[in-house]
């Protein structure tokens, strides 16, 4: 039996990046039916064994709350982090004065020159607290935490969105809005 972590990574892969891996269809907002996900994961997921109860546990217990069900629990999607083209249908919101981004030393030089870019994802991800930013940065080495002048950005016409799991999203962050100290 696969661990929750293995299944969570699998769900991230097919709901955020490669739905075609298991011939899964996502709608324009990233939703798919739970029945289709379970059927295709079990059929095409290279040994994945997943039922509805296990899926509910993974969604409920995921430390980053990456996934969400609709109100009737018959659809599921990832909350953010997609590299496939979808519209999360989020409304612009006013961010707090400061948000944080976790990275590592090897990325600091390009960030100082170009700012934060969304890369292959649809948005740059920012957090409300340094603890989350540290966790993100630690995935790639020794973490460096950047302070983002989010409210200044917003006041200068940049849009921010708040995903269901509390991740702040924006298109890009120019170097002048980043405190590298």
N, C-alpha and C positions, 0 to 999 in steps of 0.2 A: 504494500500500500504506500502511495506517495505521501510525503509530508505536506503539511499545510504550506510551507515555504515553497516547495516544488510546484504545488498546484497554483499558488498565488503568482509565481513567476510565469507559469504557463498562461494563466488568465491575462496577465499584463501583456504578454506577447500577442495573444490573439485578439484582445479587446482594444489594444493601443497601437500595435505596430503591424502585425501580419495576420489579419483575419483569414486571408486566402490560404494560410498554412493548413487549415482544417476545412476550407471551403465555406467559411462563415460569412454571412451577409450582415453588414452594419448599415443602419439607415443613416440619413443625413446628419442626425444628432448623435451618432455613435451607439444607438441602442440595437440590441438583437433580442430575440425571444429566448427565454430560459430553456425552453424545449429544444430549440435549434442548437443552442450552445452545448447542452448536455449530450444530445444525439451526436453531433459532429465531433465533439471532444472525445467521446468514448469510441467513436468509429475511426477517426483520423488522427487522434492525438498521440500516436506512438506510445501506447501503453497507458494512457491516462484513464483512470477509473474515477468517475465523478457522478454523484447523484445530487438531487435537490437539497437534501439535508446537509450534506458536506459543503455544497456551494454556499448555503446560507451561513454556515459556521465560518467559512473562509472570509466572506464579505463582512460579517460582524466582527471578526477577530483580527482583521488585517490592521497592523499597527499604523499604517499610513492611510487607512480608509480609502484605498485606491478605487474601489468599486461601489456601485449603488444599484439597488433595485428600484423599479417604479413602485407606485403605491400599491399595486395589486400583485406584486412579486412575479409577474409573468414576463418582464423585460429586465435586462441588466446592461450596464455600460461601465466603462472606466470614467472616473471623475475628471481626469486631466492627464496630460503627458502623451497625447497622441502624436504619432508621426504620420498617420493616415489623415486624409483631409475630411474633417467633420466639423460641424458647428455645434458647440456645446450649448448654444442658446442662453448664454449668460448675459446679464445686463451690466453695463459699466457701473462701477462703484467708486466712491472716494476712499482712497487708501489711508492708512495711518501715516504720520509724518515720516517714520523710518520703517523700512522693511529690510530683510537680510537675505544674503545669498551665500551659500557655502561652495567653495571651490578649493583648489590646491595650487601650490606654488608654480607648477608648470604652466598654468593657464593665466597667471597674473600679467605677464608682459602683453599678450594679445588683448586682454581685457582692458589694460590701461590705454592701449591704442584705439581699440574699436568699441569698447563697452561690452555689455552682455548681449549675445545674440541667441535667438531661439534654436539655432542649429537645425537639426532635422525635426524638431518638435514644432508645435503650433505656437507656443508661447515660451517666454522666459519664466521660470518658476521662482517665486520669492516667498519667504516665510515671515511670520509675525515675531518669531523669537529666535534667539541665537542657538538654542538647543537643537532645533530642527535643522538649522543651517549647518551646524557642526556635524550632525548625522549625515547630511547630504555630502558635505566635503570629505568626510572620513571614507566614503565609498571609493574614493580615488586617490587616497594618500593622506598626508598630514593636512588637516583642514585649515583654510584661511577664510575668515568671515568678512564679507563686504557689507558695509552699511549703505543702503540705497535711499536716497532722498526722494521717497515716493510721492509725498504730498507736493513737493516742488515740481516734480515731473507732471503730476496730474494738473496742477495749476497752469502748467505750460502746454496743456493740450494732449497729453498722453493718456490713453485709456488703461484702466485696470479692471480686472474681473476677479471675483472671489469664487473659487470652486467649492463644491459642496463639502469637501474635506478640509477646507481652510487654507488651501494654497492660493496665494495671490499670483495672478497671471498678467503679463503685459507683453507687448510686441518686441520691445528691445529696451535696453538701458544704456544711454550714452555715457561716456566716461565722466562728464562733468557732474553727473548725478550720483557718482560712486565715491564713497569715502574709503580710501585704501589704507587708512591708519590702523 
